[in-house]
Each structure stands twice: as C-alpha cells, then as structure tokens.
C-alpha cells in the first residue's frame, strides 16, 4: 500500500493540473464539434432465400433457385457492394444533384430541405463534379456564379443557358409549405455529380455486414450527411437487389429450358439404341442371368478355399508337432509339445494318462529305486503310450495331406468353369453402364426441365426485407459524448505523461525509501512541513530529545549541519534545533560558518549574544581560508569551550572549509530535501564518508511526506508576493 502511495504522490500533486487539462481538452473538443459536419446512419436488414428449403412446408416452390449454388453469405455481400448493383440503384434515386447551404464555418447538405430545386436539362462532362455558387435573395432573385467565374442574375423559375449547361432553378414549394418560417436568403452551392463520382461516394459510405456467418441475414448500413438520404439508399438497394435477382433467375431459367429441350431429344435417341444393343448381345451369348450363375460358382469356390485354408493350417501345425516329437523321441518325457492342432478325445485321454503315470512314478521314486519292478512297469506303460501317440500323430498327418490334395484338385476343376465368365460379364457391364448413364441423364434432364419451367413461370424471390431503414434523428458520427470524454482523457493522459517525465528527469529524494535503498548511512531524524510557530517549536523540542536518546546530542559534542545548498533546509534545521536546545536552559553556541543567516551583529570570530541562552558566531572572513585542519579544530574548540552544546551551520558541501568543519565535528548531519535534493547526490555522501573516514555521519530528511499541490503553492506564493499573506514564522525574533 505504501509503495502504491509513493508512486501516486507525483500525480496527486499534479491533480489540479490534470483537472485543468481535462477541462481545457473538453472545451476544445466541444468547440471543435460545433464545426464538424455530422453523419447520419440507417440500417436495412435483408434475409436471403434458403435454396434448400424454399418456403417452409411448400413443395410447389421448393428449389426454385436450382441453377445457383447454395447461397454463400460472403458472395451475396460482394454482390450487394458491387458497382453494377449500386449503379442500378442510383437510377431510382435523385442523388446526382447535391445542394448545400454555405456557412462561414460549415457547409450543410440540404437534399430535399432546400428552398429551391435544380434540374439540369443538359450538361457537358467538363462541368460534372464542379460547384455552382448561388446567392439567393428574399425576392426569389439570385446571382449564379459559374465554375469558370461568370456571374448570371436571374429569378427562380427561369431557364438558364450557361457555358456548357442548360438548367432550370425552381422554388421548392413542398418544402416551403412544410415550414412555418423559412429563411430563403442565404449563400448556396450545388453541383451535378458524375456517375463514377457518385458511385465512389456511395461505396465509401456503404457497409454490407452479415449478422452471423451461420445466419442468412445481411445488414445494409449507409451513412450520409443528410438523414433522409441515409434512410432512402439502403431500402432502394435492397429492392434493386431483389428485382435483379428475379430478373437474372428468370433469364437463366429461359435459357436453360431451351438447352434442356434439345438435350432430352438427343439422350432419348441414344437410350433407345443402347437397349437394342443389350438385347442382341444376350441372345448371341445365350445369357439368362450371368450374375446368379457366377455367384453360385464363386460361392462354392470360396467355401472350398476356406476348407483348403483350414486343412493347410492344420497340416502345418501337425507337421510341426511331428517334427518336434521326432527330434526328441529319445527324451520324450522332457518334451512339451503343443497339441493345439491335435485335439481329438483319444489324444486328450492319452495325455491325461501319461500325466497320471508320470505323477505315480514320481511318488514311487520317493520310496524306491528306479530298478524297482513297480517303477519299471510304469516306465513300460509310458513307453507304450509314447509309441501309440507318435503313431497316431503320423497317421493324422497323412490323412490331412490326402484331404488337402483332393480339395486342391476340386478347386482347380471349379476354377476352369469361370474362365469364360469375366469376358462376358465385362462386355455386359460396359453395355449396362452405358445404359445407366443415359438413363440417369434422361431422368435428370427431365426433372430439371420441369423445375426450369416452374422457375420461369414463378416471378418471385424468397429474398425479403425484414427491416426497413428509418430516418435517423441523431447523427452517429461524430459521437459527441465519447469524443468529449476521449479529449478530456487524452488531455489528462498528456499531463500524466508530462508529470512522469518531469518526475523522472528531476529524480528527487522524495521520501525515506529513496535514501534507504541507495545509501548505507542512516537517517537520524526527519522534519515535516511545519505550519506555524507552535508546531515548529514542539517538533524541534521533540527532535532534541530523540537525538539525545540516540547519544548524538550529548553535552560538549559539536554537531554540524551540512548540505549541498542553502535551500535544502540545513539553515532551518540547524537554527531551530539550536533554539530548541536553548529553550531547555542550556547554553548553546550557534556557529554560522558563512554567516548565511546574518543574525550576528559582531565581527567574524566574535560571539554575539542572540538570547540569554543562545549565542551566535560566524567565520565569514577570508583569513580563515588559510587555516590548517588542526587550526580550524582548535578554533572551534576554543569558541565552544564555555557552552553546553555547539551547533554548526557548515558551508555547502564541496566548498573550501566544508571538509575542515566536518572533520572538526563529532557528529555530522547531512540535510537533504524531498523536493529539492537530486537522488543521485545520495551515493556521493557515502563516498565522502568512506573516503575521509567520518564516523558519526547521518542524514536529516527535510520536508518528509510533503506533497504540495501546485495550485495552492502558486496561489500562496502570489499572495505572499502581493503582501496579502505573511509567512507563519515572520514573528520569530531571529527569523
């Protein structure tokens, strides 16, 4: 929170400037808007036809627009913006003649609100888009200024022949009757626009916008300096679009009907011929139903091949089993054959029997030796079973081989029957495919012919104007409220940027954090902006006590106040601290090195009694400049010998005697001002301390938390300068 307030302080100080800038910006924009020509905007909404559905629940009109691709909203938007359609629309409008009332600052288009009408009976191309100036008087006479500069005097109702044109100016009786008071006398201007210029103007003010990419509704938005023109054009454009759509569709339907009539006759002839060719080929090859015959043979062949595959898989498995057992016949007990392909019940029982005998043998071997008769009997039984199992596997393998050979022979015989079928089927398929192509074409052409006849007969369109444009009452541009607010905000932003730049360039100490973040030297005390004498005295008495508790203001110690300039508060803090110590009935010597305050009436080096407890001395004499460090130290020691405390107001840091005085003091305070001391000077104090080995070195921050309001500061300065306001510390005897 504190960091945020620290950042905002410069802007809080400049808040009056920001407010003034906002008011000025607002006023300038308000004045500017008085001279801006407003623009009015009106909207027409057009719903595009749905070519897939037509009118809902109406089969009669379904798919009227069968020759156009499904509506692309973007494509229709481009059609509405096209020069061709705008040119057609302008044929229904009287936008080619523009009439203006000419004012001192702003020229206003009148359109039908003009007290006179202009009709060009003839005009040459070089006069198109060029203005005629007209000065109309109350008695209906006028002075016309030709674009080439010629002047013609006439009355309303006269036909004028001028260079390159013939025109008729008449009184607009309908407009005059609609107004109770009409001021006719004024300066006017009119011109006849060329079609290219008019189309260019229309396209610049026309916006065609789809409501949504999934919704077939288009907004026709037109802007114009005159509200009636803004309302008329989008409506007429929508109607022209619908009429053009119907005309184009009807013409396309008529041309398509003529084309389809010729194509239907030709396709019908070819379809009859291909039917005769199919019939002759079937009779020649004696084909009843080649598809069923071939399907029957193929089905049988497929089943035999499936059986052959199964036998082959079983044969491969039994061969693998036979080779495995033959390879390990001498150690049959150690084999673990896979009997997946040898799964008859007898073999299963043999395996179970072998497992039982082997388990019994293991049990006997736990008690007897392998030569025991009972063990040997079991071995004989196992040998018999092994031999039987091997013979069974061998017989099964031979049986599968015989079946596979017989099945392969049957497959070969069956495949021979299909040799002649592919050629017959290929030729018959070609004939059928050609027949189907012509048949589909014939059906399609007949359907489209019927649809074309319906489309040609129905001179309607399912494009609809769902919202007509209305005459706007208020202009959409300029937006008075928004522009005024923006002008005020921009003005405020400019001042804020200026404040930021000034704050960044000045880079003052500003607050305690600036010192703590850039210097290792602590801040002993801080001094706020003091308002009156009472607050001043209470503050410095409190500062005296704090410095004593920190052991920086003990009896006999010499305390020096240093600073980069006299305006940063070193004189103020030093004098009032000395005054506060003296108020505690202690004898205080105040040494003003350069006599900046001018309080001493004595000569240089002589002590002047300012009050009973406060004495002052200055060393403003060129002779002291030649003193060595030890001589300066001895001088100060001698002067302060009979005083309880010594407060020294040093010369500015960087001057000749400043370092000597600092070296002669036990405690050094550097006074920096939040509003005047540049932040870059803080690290210099650290370097000074390190370089010269000063021990007791501290900062005093003057005018901490001081956030002056520039308006109040300027007003106080003016009042004080004029004598209407006095300084709150003016009554101090030593001020």
C-alpha positions in Angstrom: 0.0 0.0 0.0 2.8 2.4 0.9 4.6 1.6 -2.3 1.5 2.4 -4.3 1.0 5.7 -2.5 4.7 6.5 -3.1 4.2 6.0 -6.8 1.0 8.1 -6.9 2.3 11.1 -5.0 3.6 13.0 -8.0 0.3 12.6 -9.7 -1.6 13.6 -6.6 0.5 16.8 -6.5 -0.4 17.4 -10.2 -4.0 16.6 -9.8 -5.2 20.2 -10.2 -3.1 20.4 -13.5 -4.8 17.2 -14.6 -8.2 18.5 -13.9 -7.5 21.8 -15.6 -6.1 19.9 -18.7 -9.3 17.8 -18.8 -11.5 20.8 -18.7 -9.5 22.6 -21.4 -9.5 19.4 -23.6 -13.2 19.0 -23.1 -13.8 22.6 -24.0 -11.6 22.5 -27.1 -13.4 19.3 -28.3 -16.8 20.8 -27.7 -15.8 23.9 -29.7 -14.4 21.7 -32.5 -17.6 19.6 -32.7 -19.6 22.7 -33.4 -17.9 22.9 -36.8 -17.9 19.2 -37.7 -20.3 18.0 -40.4 -22.4 15.2 -38.7 -23.1 11.9 -40.4 -26.4 10.0 -40.1 -26.6 6.2 -40.4 -29.6 4.0 -41.2 -29.9 0.2 -41.5 -31.9 -2.2 -43.7 -32.0 -5.9 -42.9 -32.3 -8.3 -45.8 -33.0 -12.0 -45.3 -31.5 -14.2 -48.1 -33.5 -17.0 -49.6 -32.9 -20.6 -48.4 -32.4 -22.5 -51.7 -32.6 -25.9 -50.0 -36.0 -25.4 -48.4 -37.8 -22.6 -50.2 -41.0 -21.6 -48.4 -41.4 -23.9 -45.4 -43.9 -26.7 -45.9 -44.5 -25.7 -49.6 -43.4 -28.4 -52.2 -44.7 -26.3 -55.1 -42.0 -23.6 -54.8 -39.3 -25.9 -53.4 -35.8 -25.5 -55.1 -36.8 -22.6 -57.4 -33.1 -21.4 -57.4 -31.8 -24.8 -58.6 -29.3 -23.3 -61.0 -27.4 -21.3 -58.4 -25.1 -22.9 -55.9 -26.2 -22.8 -52.3 -26.1 -19.2 -51.0 -22.7 -18.1 -49.7 -23.3 -15.1 -47.5 -19.9 -13.7 -48.3 -20.7 -13.9 -52.1 -24.1 -12.2 -51.7 -22.4 -9.5 -49.6 -20.0 -8.8 -52.5 -22.9 -8.6 -55.0 -24.6 -6.0 -52.8 -21.4 -3.9 -52.8 -20.8 -4.3 -56.5 -20.7 -1.3 -58.7 -23.2 -2.8 -61.1 -25.9 -3.1 -58.4 -25.1 0.4 -57.0 -25.4 1.9 -60.5 -28.8 0.2 -61.0 -29.9 1.5 -57.6 -28.9 5.1 -58.4 -31.3 5.0 -61.4 -34.1 5.1 -58.9 -32.7 7.9 -56.8 -32.0 11.6 -57.2 -28.6 11.7 -55.6 -26.8 13.1 -58.7 -27.5 16.7 -57.7 -26.2 17.9 -54.4 -27.3 21.2 -52.8 -25.5 22.8 -49.9 -26.1 25.8 -47.6 -22.7 27.6 -47.3 -22.0 29.0 -43.9 -19.0 30.8 -42.5 -17.5 27.7 -40.9 -19.6 24.7 -42.0 -21.3 23.7 -45.3 -24.5 21.7 -44.8 -26.1 19.4 -47.3 -29.8 20.2 -47.8 -31.1 17.5 -50.2 -35.0 17.9 -50.2 -34.7 20.6 -47.5 -33.6 23.2 -50.0 -35.9 26.2 -50.7 -35.2 25.7 -54.4 -34.7 22.7 -56.8 -32.2 22.3 -59.6 -32.8 20.5 -62.9 -30.1 20.1 -65.4 -31.6 19.9 -68.9 -28.2 19.4 -70.4 -24.6 19.4 -69.1 -21.2 18.8 -70.6 -18.7 16.4 -69.0 -16.3 19.2 -68.0 -18.9 20.7 -65.7 -19.6 17.5 -63.8 -18.5 17.4 -60.2 -17.8 21.2 -60.3 -19.7 23.5 -57.9 -22.1 26.3 -58.9 -22.3 29.0 -56.2 -25.7 30.7 -55.7 -26.7 33.8 -53.7 -30.4 33.7 -53.2 -32.4 36.8 -52.0 -35.8 37.2 -50.4 -37.5 38.4 -53.6 -36.6 35.0 -55.2 -33.9 36.6 -57.4 -30.4 35.1 -57.3 -26.9 35.5 -58.6 -25.4 32.4 -60.0 -21.6 32.0 -60.2 -20.4 29.7 -62.9 -17.4 27.4 -62.1 -15.4 29.4 -64.6 -16.2 32.6 -62.6 -19.0 34.1 -64.7 -22.0 35.6 -62.9 -25.6 35.4 -64.0 -28.5 37.2 -62.4 -32.0 35.7 -62.7 -35.1 34.6 -60.8 -36.4 31.3 -59.6 -38.4 29.6 -62.4 -36.1 30.9 -65.2 -34.4 28.5 -67.5 -30.7 29.4 -67.8 -28.3 28.7 -70.6 -24.8 29.0 -69.4 -21.5 27.9 -70.8 -21.7 24.1 -71.1 -25.0 23.6 -69.4 -28.7 24.3 -69.5 -30.5 24.3 -66.2 -33.8 25.2 -64.5 -34.0 26.6 -60.9 -37.5 26.4 -59.4 -38.9 27.2 -56.0 -39.4 24.1 -53.7 -43.0 24.7 -52.8 -43.4 21.5 -50.9 -40.6 22.4 -48.5 -41.8 26.0 -48.0 -45.3 24.7 -47.2 -43.9 22.3 -44.6 -42.3 25.1 -42.7 -43.9 27.9 -40.7 -40.9 30.1 -41.0 -38.4 29.8 -43.9 -35.3 31.9 -44.3 -34.6 31.8 -48.0 -31.9 34.4 -48.3 -28.5 32.8 -47.9 -25.5 31.5 -49.8 -25.9 28.1 -51.5 -23.8 25.8 -53.6 -24.9 22.9 -55.9 -23.2 20.5 -58.4 -24.1 17.7 -60.7 -22.1 14.6 -59.8 -20.8 12.2 -62.5 -22.0 8.6 -62.1 -18.4 7.4 -61.3 -18.0 10.0 -58.6 -21.4 9.3 -57.1 -20.8 5.5 -57.1 -17.4 6.2 -55.4 -19.1 8.3 -52.7 -21.8 5.6 -52.2 -19.2 2.8 -51.9 -17.2 4.8 -49.3 -20.3 5.2 -47.1 -21.9 1.8 -47.6 -21.3 -1.2 -45.3 -22.7 -4.6 -46.0 -22.3 -6.8 -42.9 -23.7 -10.3 -42.3 -25.4 -10.7 -38.9 -23.6 -14.1 -38.4 -21.8 -16.5 -40.7 -24.4 -19.1 -40.0 -27.5 -16.8 -40.3 -28.6 -15.7 -43.8 -29.4 -12.2 -42.8 -27.4 -9.2 -44.1 -27.3 -5.6 -42.7 -27.2 -2.8 -45.2 -25.7 0.2 -43.4 -25.5 3.5 -45.2 -24.1 6.8 -43.8 -24.8 10.3 -45.2 -24.6 13.9 -44.1 -28.4 14.1 -44.6 -30.7 11.8 -42.6 -33.2 11.3 -45.5 -30.5 10.1 -47.9 -29.2 7.8 -45.2 -32.7 6.1 -44.9 -33.5 6.0 -48.7 -30.5 4.4 -50.2 -30.3 1.0 -48.3 -34.0 0.4 -48.8 -33.8 1.1 -52.6 -30.6 -1.0 -52.8 -32.3 -4.0 -51.2 -35.3 -3.7 -53.6 -33.0 -3.4 -56.6 -31.1 -6.5 -55.4 -34.3 -8.5 -55.2 -35.5 -7.3 -58.6 -32.2 -8.0 -60.2 -32.2 -11.4 -58.6 -35.7 -12.3 -60.1 -34.7 -11.0 -63.5 -31.4 -12.9 -63.5 -33.2 -16.1 -62.3 -35.9 -15.9 -65.0 -33.5 -15.3 -67.8 -31.4 -18.2 -66.6 -34.5 -20.4 -66.5 -35.5 -19.5 -70.0 -32.1 -20.2 -71.5 -31.9 -23.5 -69.6 -35.3 -24.6 -70.9 -34.1 -24.1 -74.5 -31.0 -26.1 -73.8 -32.8 -28.9 -72.0 -35.3 -29.4 -74.8 -32.5 -30.2 -77.3 -30.7 -32.4 -74.8 -33.7 -34.5 -73.9 -34.4 -35.5 -77.6 -30.7 -36.5 -78.1 -30.5 -38.5 -74.9 -33.8 -40.3 -75.7 -32.4 -41.5 -79.1 -29.2 -42.8 -77.6 -31.0 -44.6 -74.8 -33.2 -46.5 -77.3 -30.1 -47.6 -79.2 -28.3 -49.0 -76.2 -31.4 -51.0 -75.2 -31.3 -52.8 -78.6 -27.5 -53.5 -78.2 -28.0 -55.2 -74.8 -30.8 -57.4 -76.1 -28.7 -58.5 -79.2 -25.7 -59.4 -77.0 -27.8 -61.6 -74.6 -29.3 -63.5 -77.5 -25.8 -64.0 -79.0 -24.1 -65.4 -75.9 -27.2 -67.2 -74.5 -27.1 -65.3 -71.2 -30.0 -65.8 -68.9 -28.6 -64.4 -65.7 -24.8 -64.3 -65.7 -24.7 -62.7 -62.2 -26.5 -65.6 -60.5 -24.5 -68.2 -62.3 -21.2 -66.7 -61.4 -22.3 -66.0 -57.8 -23.2 -69.7 -57.3 -19.8 -70.9 -58.6 -17.9 -68.3 -56.7 -19.7 -69.2 -53.5 -18.8 -72.9 -53.9 -15.2 -71.9 -54.8 -15.0 -69.6 -51.7 -16.2 -72.4 -49.4 -13.7 -74.9 -50.9 -10.8 -72.4 -50.5 -11.8 -71.8 -46.9 -11.7 -75.6 -46.3 -8.4 -75.7 -48.1 -7.0 -73.0 -45.9 -8.2 -74.7 -42.7 -6.7 -78.0 -43.8 -3.4 -76.3 -44.7 -3.2 -74.6 -41.3 -4.0 -78.0 -39.6 -1.4 -79.7 -41.8 1.3 -77.2 -41.0 0.6 -77.5 -37.3 0.6 -81.3 -37.3 3.9 -81.3 -39.4 5.5 -79.0 -36.8 4.3 -81.3 -34.0 5.5 -84.4 -35.8 9.0 -82.8 -36.4 9.2 -81.7 -32.8 8.4 -85.1 -31.4 10.7 -86.9 -33.9 13.6 -84.7 -32.9 13.2 -85.5 -29.2 11.9 -89.1 -29.4 14.7 -90.4 -27.1 13.8 -88.0 -24.3 10.1 -87.9 -24.7 9.5 -87.2 -21.1 11.4 -83.8 -21.4 9.3 -82.7 -24.4 6.4 -80.2 -24.1 4.6 -80.4 -27.4 1.8 -78.0 -28.5 -1.3 -80.2 -29.2 -3.4 -77.3 -30.4 -3.7 -78.9 -33.8 -4.2 -82.4 -32.4 -7.3 -82.2 -30.2 -9.3 -85.4 -30.6 -10.7 -87.0 -27.4 -8.4 -90.1 -27.6 -5.3 -88.0 -27.6 -6.6 -85.9 -24.7 -7.2 -89.1 -22.7 -3.7 -90.3 -23.6 -2.1 -87.1 -22.4 -4.1 -87.3 -19.1 -3.0 -91.0 -18.7 0.7 -90.0 -19.3 0.5 -87.3 -16.7 -1.1 -89.7 -14.2 1.6 -92.4 -14.8 4.4 -89.8 -14.5 2.9 -88.5 -11.3 2.7 -92.0 -9.9 6.3 -92.7 -10.9 7.5 -89.6 -9.1 5.7 -90.8 -5.9 7.3 -94.3 -6.2 10.7 -92.8 -6.7 10.4 -91.1 -3.4 10.4 -94.6 -1.8 12.1 -97.0 -4.3 14.9 -97.0 -6.7 14.5 -96.8 -10.5 15.1 -100.6 -10.7 12.1 -101.4 -8.5 9.7 -103.6 -10.5 6.7 -101.3 -9.9 8.7 -98.4 -11.2 9.8 -100.4 -14.3 6.3 -101.4 -15.0 5.2 -97.8 -15.1 8.1 -97.0 -17.5 6.9 -99.7 -19.8 3.4 -98.4 -19.8 4.7 -94.9 -20.6 6.8 -96.2 -23.5 3.7 -97.9 -24.9 1.7 -94.7 -24.7 4.5 -92.6 -26.3 4.7 -95.0 -29.2 1.0 -95.0 -29.7 0.9 -91.2 -29.5 3.6 -90.9 -32.1 1.9 -93.3 -34.5 -1.4 -91.5 -34.0 0.2 -88.1 -34.9 1.8 -89.7 -38.0 -1.5 -91.2 -39.2 -3.3 -87.9 -38.7 -0.6 -86.1 -40.8 -1.0 -88.5 -43.7 -4.8 -88.2 -43.6 -4.6 -84.4 -43.7 -2.2 -84.5 -46.7 -4.6 -86.7 -48.7 -7.6 -84.4 -47.9 -5.6 -81.3 -49.0 -4.6 -82.9 -52.3 -8.2 -83.9 -53.1 -9.6 -80.4 -52.2 -6.9 -78.7 -54.3 -7.9 -80.8 -57.3 -11.6 -79.9 -56.9 -10.8 -76.2 -56.7 -8.8 -76.3 -59.9 -11.7 -78.0 -61.7 -14.2 -75.4 -60.4 -12.0 -72.5 -61.4 -12.0 -73.7 -65.0 -15.7 -73.1 -65.2 -15.1 -69.3 -64.6 -12.7 -68.7 -67.4 -15.3 -67.6 -69.8 -17.4 -65.5 -67.4 -15.1 -62.4 -67.0 -15.2 -61.6 -70.6 -19.0 -62.0 -70.9 -19.5 -60.0 -67.7 -17.1 -57.3 -68.8 -18.9 -56.7 -72.1 -22.3 -56.9 -70.5 -21.2 -54.5 -67.7 -20.0 -52.0 -70.3 -23.3 -52.1 -72.1 -25.3 -51.8 -68.8 -23.1 -48.9 -67.6 -23.7 -47.0 -70.8 -27.4 -47.6 -70.5 -27.5 -46.4 -66.8 -25.5 -43.3 -67.8 -28.0 -42.3 -70.5 -30.9 -43.3 -68.3 -29.7 -41.1 -65.4 -29.1 -38.2 -67.8 -32.5 -38.6 -69.3 -34.2 -38.6 -65.9 -32.1 -35.7 -64.6 -32.7 -33.5 -67.7 -36.5 -34.1 -67.5 -36.5 -33.2 -63.8 -34.5 -30.0 -64.4 -36.7 -29.1 -67.4 -39.8 -29.3 -65.2 -38.1 -27.2 -62.5 -36.9 -24.7 -65.0 -40.5 -24.3 -66.3 -41.7 -23.7 -62.8 -38.9 -21.2 -62.0 -39.6 -19.3 -65.3 -43.3 -19.2 -64.6 -42.9 -18.0 -60.9 -41.5 -14.4 -61.0 -41.0 -14.2 -57.2 -38.0 -14.4 -54.9 -37.7 -15.6 -51.4 -35.2 -12.7 -50.5 -37.1 -10.5 -48.1 -36.6 -7.1 -46.5 -37.2 -7.9 -42.8 -36.4 -4.4 -41.5 -36.8 -1.1 -43.5 -34.5 1.8 -42.9 -35.8 4.7 -40.8 -34.8 8.4 -40.9 -32.3 8.8 -38.1 -32.9 11.6 -35.6 -29.4 11.8 -34.2 -26.1 11.6 -36.0 -23.9 8.5 -35.4 -20.7 10.5 -36.2 -19.2 12.3 -34.5 -20.1 10.7 -31.2 -20.3 13.9 -29.1 -20.2 12.3 -25.7 -17.4 9.8 -26.5 -15.2 12.4 -28.3 -15.5 14.9 -25.4 -14.7 12.2 -22.9 -11.8 11.0 -25.0 -10.5 14.5 -25.4 -10.6 15.0 -21.6 -8.9 11.7 -21.0 -6.2 12.3 -23.6 -5.5 15.7 -22.1 -5.3 14.1 -18.7 -3.0 11.4 -20.1 -0.7 14.0 -21.6 -0.4 15.8 -18.3 0.2 12.5 -16.5 3.0 11.7 -19.0 4.4 15.2 -18.5 4.3 14.7 -14.7 6.0 11.3 -15.1 8.8 12.8 -17.4 9.3 15.8 -15.1 9.4 13.5 -12.0 11.9 11.1 -13.8 14.1 13.9 -15.0 14.2 15.7 -11.6 14.7 12.4 -9.8 14.5 14.0 -6.3 14.9 12.2 -3.0 11.1 12.3 -2.5 11.0 10.0 0.6 12.8 7.9 3.2 12.8 4.8 1.0 15.0 6.6 -1.6 17.7 7.2 0.9 17.5 3.7 2.5 17.6 2.0 -0.9 20.7 3.9 -2.2 22.8 4.6 0.9 24.1 2.8 4.0 24.1 6.0 6.1 21.1 6.0 8.5 18.5 8.8 8.8 18.7 10.3 12.2 15.6 12.4 12.2 13.0 13.7 9.7 11.4 17.1 9.5 7.9 17.6 8.0 6.5 20.8 6.5 5.7 22.9 9.6 2.7 25.1 9.5 3.2 27.6 12.4 5.5 28.6 15.2 3.8 26.4 17.8 4.2 23.3 15.7 7.7 24.2 14.8 8.8 24.6 18.4 7.1 21.4 19.5 8.8 19.5 16.7 12.3 20.6 17.3 12.0 20.1 21.1 10.9 16.5 20.3 13.9 16.2 17.8 16.3 17.3 20.5 15.0 14.6 22.9 15.3 12.0 20.2 18.9 13.0 19.3 19.9 12.9 23.0 18.4 9.4 23.4 20.4 8.3 20.3 23.5 9.9 22.0 24.0 12.2 19.1 23.4 15.4 21.1 25.4 14.9 24.3 26.9 17.9 26.3 30.2 19.0 24.9 29.7 17.4 21.4 29.9 19.6 18.3 27.1 18.9 15.9 27.5 20.1 12.3 24.6 20.6 9.8 25.8 20.1 6.1 24.0 20.4 2.8 24.5 20.8 -0.9 22.8 24.2 -1.0 21.2 26.7 1.4 17.7 26.0 0.1 17.6 22.3 1.2 16.9 23.2 4.9 20.2 22.9 6.6 19.9 26.5 7.9 16.3 26.0 9.0 17.1 22.7 10.9 20.3 23.9 12.4 18.9 27.2 13.8 15.7 25.8 15.2 17.5 22.8 16.7 19.9 25.2 18.4 16.9 27.3 19.5 15.1 24.2 21.0 18.2 23.2 23.0 18.5 26.8 24.3 14.8 26.6 25.4 15.9 23.8 27.8 18.1 26.2 29.7 21.3 25.1 28.2 23.9 27.4 26.8 24.2 26.9 23.1 26.7 28.3 20.6 25.5 28.5 17.0 28.3 28.8 14.6 27.2 30.1 11.1 30.4 29.5 9.0 29.5 31.7 6.1 27.1 34.0 8.0 24.2 32.8 5.8 21.5 33.8 8.3 23.1 37.2 9.0 22.0 37.1 12.7 25.3 38.1 14.2 25.9 41.8 14.7 29.6 41.2 15.7 32.7 40.8 13.7 34.0 37.5 12.4 35.1 35.2 15.2 33.4 37.3 17.9 30.5 35.7 19.9 27.2 37.6 19.6 24.5 37.0 22.3 21.2 36.4 20.4 19.2 35.4 23.6 20.2 34.6 27.1 20.9 31.0 26.3 21.7 31.2 22.6 24.8 32.8 21.2 26.0 33.1 17.6 29.3 33.5 15.8 30.3 33.5 12.2 33.6 32.8 10.4 32.9 34.8 7.3 36.5 36.1 6.9 39.0 35.3 4.2 41.7 34.8 6.7 40.1 31.5 7.9 40.6 30.0 4.5 44.3 29.7 5.1 43.8 27.8 8.4 45.0 24.2 8.6 42.7 21.4 9.7 44.2 21.5 13.2 43.9 25.2 13.4 40.2 25.1 12.4 39.6 22.3 15.0 41.4 24.4 17.7 39.4 27.5 16.8 36.1 25.7 17.1 37.2 24.0 20.3 38.1 27.4 21.8 34.9 29.0 20.7 32.7 26.3 22.2 34.7 25.8 25.4 32.2 27.7 27.7 29.0 26.3 26.1 26.9 23.2 26.9 26.3 22.4 23.2 27.6 23.6 19.9 25.6 23.6 16.7 27.5 24.4 13.5 25.9 25.5 10.2 28.5 24.5 7.7 29.3 25.8 4.3 27.9 23.9 1.3 29.5 20.5 0.6 32.2 21.0 -1.9 33.4 24.4 -0.7 36.8 25.0 0.8 36.1 25.0 4.5 33.3 22.4 4.5 35.5 19.3 4.9 37.6 21.0 7.6 34.5 21.8 9.7 33.1 18.3 9.2 36.4 16.8 10.4 36.4 19.0 13.5 32.9 17.9 14.5 32.0 14.8 16.5 28.6 14.4 14.7 27.8 15.4 11.1 24.2 15.7 9.8 23.6 16.0 6.0 20.3 17.7 5.4 18.5 16.6 2.2 15.2 18.0 1.0 12.5 15.7 -0.5 11.6 18.3 -3.2 15.0 19.8 -4.0 17.8 17.3 -3.5 18.6 15.1 -6.5 18.6 11.4 -5.7 22.0 11.0 -7.5 23.7 13.0 -4.7 22.9 10.5 -2.0 25.6 7.9 -3.1 28.1 10.8 -3.1 27.7 11.2 0.7 28.6 7.5 1.1 31.7 8.0 -1.0 32.6 11.1 1.1 32.2 9.2 4.3 34.3 6.3 3.1 37.0 8.5 1.6 37.6 10.7 4.6 36.7 8.2 7.3 33.9 10.2 9.0 32.4 8.0 11.8 29.2 9.7 13.1 27.5 10.6 9.8 23.7 10.8 9.5 21.0 12.1 7.2 18.2 14.5 8.1 15.3 14.4 5.7 13.7 17.7 5.4 10.0 18.2 4.4 9.2 14.5 4.6 5.8 13.4 3.3 5.4 16.8 1.7 3.2 16.5 -1.3 2.4 20.1 -2.4 -0.5 21.0 -4.5 0.8 23.1 -7.4 -2.2 25.4 -7.5 -2.1 26.0 -3.7 1.7 26.6 -3.9 1.4 29.1 -6.7 -1.5 30.9 -5.0 0.3 31.1 -1.7 3.4 32.5 -3.5 1.4 35.1 -5.3 -0.5 36.1 -2.1 2.8 36.5 -0.2 4.4 38.4 -3.0 1.5 40.8 -3.1 1.5 41.2 0.7 -1.9 39.6 1.3 -0.4 36.7 3.2 2.6 36.6 5.7 4.9 33.8 6.5 3.8 31.9 9.6 7.3 32.3 11.0 7.6 36.0 10.4 7.2 36.9 14.1 10.3 34.9 15.2 12.9 37.4 16.6 15.7 35.7 14.7 13.7 34.8 11.5 
